[in-house]
Amino acid sequence: MQAVDFALGRFLSEVYPIDNAAEGAKNWCRFMARPPAQKIMRGDFETASDIIRSMEASQKQASQNNKIKWNSVSLPVIAYGRKPNIIVSDPDAGSYSQKTVISENDFRLKLIQVDIEYRIAMLAWDIPTLDQMQMQWMFHVAFEQSKIEYQVKVDGEPMTLTADIIDPKTPAFEDSSLPASDGRVHAVLLPIRARTYLAKGMLVDIPDPIRIHFSGGPLERAWPRDGN
């Protein structure tokens, strides 16, 4: 599961790449000029207030450790986190099969199709910047890329899987702005679902088998060519 988490972070860095020639609101241009590590963060949160408190605590701790002046939270910023629940999206989409991999060993693989829920938060001091953060997501995901590739190892064998963002053309941003009494911060939360496969498998030693697939279900048997 963490492989998908980290892959979403890389995906966000592609949606919001370093761009020193960005146009628009001043804070937006500053945001786009920053490297990914300074504008995208991962963590557990429910609201924009949780993110602000976490950032303040981290910056305060860093300033104490390095004996430097503590600065206020640097916005704009994007944060994302995964909900702990896993949803099986299609119980019949999984399969049990054998295939030959790079090592030329036979590989038995079990797959389960699941939906993983994430929250993406966007925070800014001003509405024009927040507008551009939302539009950047909409245009990139709707028209350029909505698939997230990631690498996993199953029983030591490398494998590339893909997570598809569900309904990429209809994002529903939710207002999560802080009230003026708490220090005005404009923010939105975007819930998304990524559909992918959980994989489990093992290498097996089967000498040059003939495989017979039964149409009645996702089963497979193997017999050596001599019939023994």
C-alpha positions in Angstrom: 0.0 0.0 0.0 2.8 2.4 0.8 4.1 2.0 -2.8 0.9 3.7 -4.0 1.3 6.4 -1.3 4.7 7.3 -2.6 3.6 7.0 -6.2 0.9 9.6 -5.6 3.5 11.9 -4.2 5.5 11.6 -7.4 2.4 12.1 -9.4 1.6 15.3 -7.6 5.2 16.5 -8.3 4.4 16.0 -12.0 1.1 17.9 -11.7 3.0 20.7 -10.0 6.5 20.6 -11.5 9.2 23.2 -10.9 8.3 26.1 -13.2 10.2 29.3 -13.0 8.1 30.8 -15.8 4.7 30.3 -14.3 2.3 33.2 -14.7 -0.5 34.4 -12.5 -0.8 35.4 -8.9 2.5 36.2 -7.1 2.1 33.4 -4.5 1.3 30.9 -7.3 4.5 31.8 -9.2 6.5 31.4 -6.0 4.8 28.1 -5.3 5.6 26.7 -8.7 9.3 27.8 -8.5 9.8 25.7 -5.4 11.1 22.1 -5.5 8.6 19.3 -4.7 10.0 18.7 -1.2 9.1 22.3 -0.3 5.5 22.3 -1.6 4.1 18.8 -1.3 3.8 16.9 2.0 2.3 13.6 3.1 0.6 12.9 6.4 -2.5 12.1 8.4 -5.1 14.9 8.6 -8.8 15.6 8.7 -8.9 19.4 8.1 -6.7 22.2 7.0 -6.2 23.2 10.6 -4.5 19.8 11.2 -2.0 20.6 8.5 -1.3 24.1 9.8 -0.7 22.8 13.3 1.6 20.0 12.0 3.6 22.4 9.9 4.0 24.9 12.8 5.2 22.1 15.1 7.7 20.8 12.6 9.1 24.3 11.8 9.3 25.2 15.5 11.1 21.9 16.3 13.5 22.5 13.4 14.3 26.1 14.5 15.0 24.9 18.1 17.3 22.1 16.9 19.2 24.4 14.6 19.0 27.5 16.8 17.5 29.6 14.1 14.6 32.0 14.1 11.2 30.3 13.8 9.3 31.5 10.7 5.6 31.3 10.1 4.1 28.5 8.0 5.1 28.9 4.3 2.1 28.7 2.0 0.9 27.7 -0.6 1.3 24.0 0.1 -0.3 20.7 -0.9 -0.8 17.8 1.5 -2.1 14.4 0.9 -3.0 11.3 3.0 -4.6 8.0 2.7 -7.7 6.8 4.6 -7.0 3.5 6.4 -9.9 1.5 4.8 -9.5 -0.6 1.7 -12.5 -1.2 -0.6 -12.7 -4.3 -2.8 -14.1 -2.8 -6.0 -14.7 -6.0 -8.0 -14.5 -9.4 -6.4 -14.4 -11.1 -9.8 -11.6 -9.0 -11.2 -8.9 -10.9 -9.3 -7.2 -13.9 -10.8 -5.0 -16.8 -10.0 -2.5 -17.5 -12.8 1.0 -18.5 -13.7 3.3 -16.6 -15.9 7.0 -16.5 -16.8 9.0 -13.6 -15.4 12.4 -12.2 -16.0 14.1 -14.9 -13.9 12.5 -17.6 -16.2 10.8 -19.2 -13.2 7.1 -19.8 -13.0 5.2 -17.3 -11.0 1.9 -17.9 -9.3 0.1 -14.6 -8.8 -3.1 -13.6 -6.9 -4.6 -10.3 -7.6 -7.4 -8.4 -5.9 -8.9 -5.2 -7.4 -9.4 -2.5 -4.7 -10.2 1.2 -4.4 -7.9 3.3 -2.1 -9.2 6.6 -0.8 -7.0 9.7 -0.4 -7.5 13.3 0.6 -5.6 16.0 -1.2 -5.5 19.4 0.6 -4.5 22.7 -1.0 -3.8 25.7 1.2 -3.0 29.3 0.3 -3.1 32.7 1.8 -5.1 34.1 -1.1 -8.0 32.9 -3.3 -6.4 33.6 -6.7 -3.5 31.3 -5.9 -5.9 28.6 -4.6 -7.9 29.0 -7.8 -4.8 28.2 -9.9 -3.9 25.2 -7.7 -7.3 23.7 -8.4 -7.2 24.5 -12.1 -3.8 22.9 -12.5 -5.1 19.7 -11.0 -8.2 19.7 -13.2 -6.5 20.3 -16.5 -3.6 17.9 -15.9 -5.6 15.0 -14.6 -8.5 15.4 -16.9 -6.6 15.9 -20.1 -3.0 14.7 -19.6 -2.6 11.9 -17.1 -4.8 10.1 -14.6 -2.8 6.9 -14.2 -0.3 6.4 -11.4 2.4 3.8 -12.0 4.4 2.2 -9.2 6.8 -0.6 -8.6 6.4 -3.5 -6.2 8.3 -6.7 -5.5 6.3 -9.9 -5.1 8.5 -12.7 -3.7 11.5 -10.7 -4.9 10.3 -10.3 -8.4 9.9 -6.7 -9.7 6.5 -5.8 -11.1 4.9 -2.6 -12.4 1.3 -1.9 -11.4 -1.0 1.0 -12.2 -3.5 2.9 -10.1 -6.3 4.7 -12.0 -7.8 7.8 -10.6 -11.6 7.3 -10.7 -13.7 10.0 -12.4 -10.7 12.2 -13.2 -12.7 14.7 -15.1 -15.2 15.5 -12.2 -13.2 16.4 -9.1 -15.3 17.7 -6.2 -13.2 20.2 -4.2 -14.6 20.9 -0.7 -14.1 24.2 1.1 -11.9 23.8 4.2 -10.9 27.3 4.8 -10.0 28.5 8.3 -12.1 31.3 9.7 -10.6 34.7 10.2 -10.6 34.3 13.9 -8.0 31.4 13.5 -5.9 33.3 11.0 -7.4 33.4 7.6 -6.2 30.5 5.4 -8.0 29.6 2.2 -8.1 25.8 1.6 -9.9 23.0 -0.2 -10.0 19.3 0.3 -10.2 16.9 -2.7 -11.3 13.3 -2.0 -10.1 10.9 -4.7 -10.2 7.2 -5.2 -7.4 5.2 -6.9 -8.3 1.8 -8.3 -5.5 -0.7 -8.4 -4.6 -4.3 -7.7 -3.1 -5.8 -4.6 -0.8 -8.6 -5.6 0.4 -11.7 -3.8 2.5 -14.4 -5.3 5.3 -16.9 -5.1 7.9 -18.5 -7.4 7.4 -22.2 -8.1 9.5 -24.8 -9.8 7.5 -26.5 -12.5 9.5 -28.3 -15.3 8.3 -27.0 -18.7 4.6 -27.4 -18.1 1.6 -27.6 -20.4 -1.0 -25.3 -19.0 -4.7 -26.0 -19.3 -7.2 -23.2 -18.5 -10.6 -24.2 -17.3 -13.4 -22.0 -18.5 -15.4 -22.5 -15.4 -13.3 -20.3 -13.2 -9.9 -18.6 -12.7 -8.1 -21.9 -12.1 -5.0 -23.4 -13.7 -3.3 -26.8 -13.6 0.0 -27.9 -15.0 1.3 -31.3 -16.2 4.8 -32.2 -17.4 4.9 -33.2 -21.0 5.4 -36.9 -20.2 2.0 -36.9 -18.5 3.4 -38.0 -15.1 
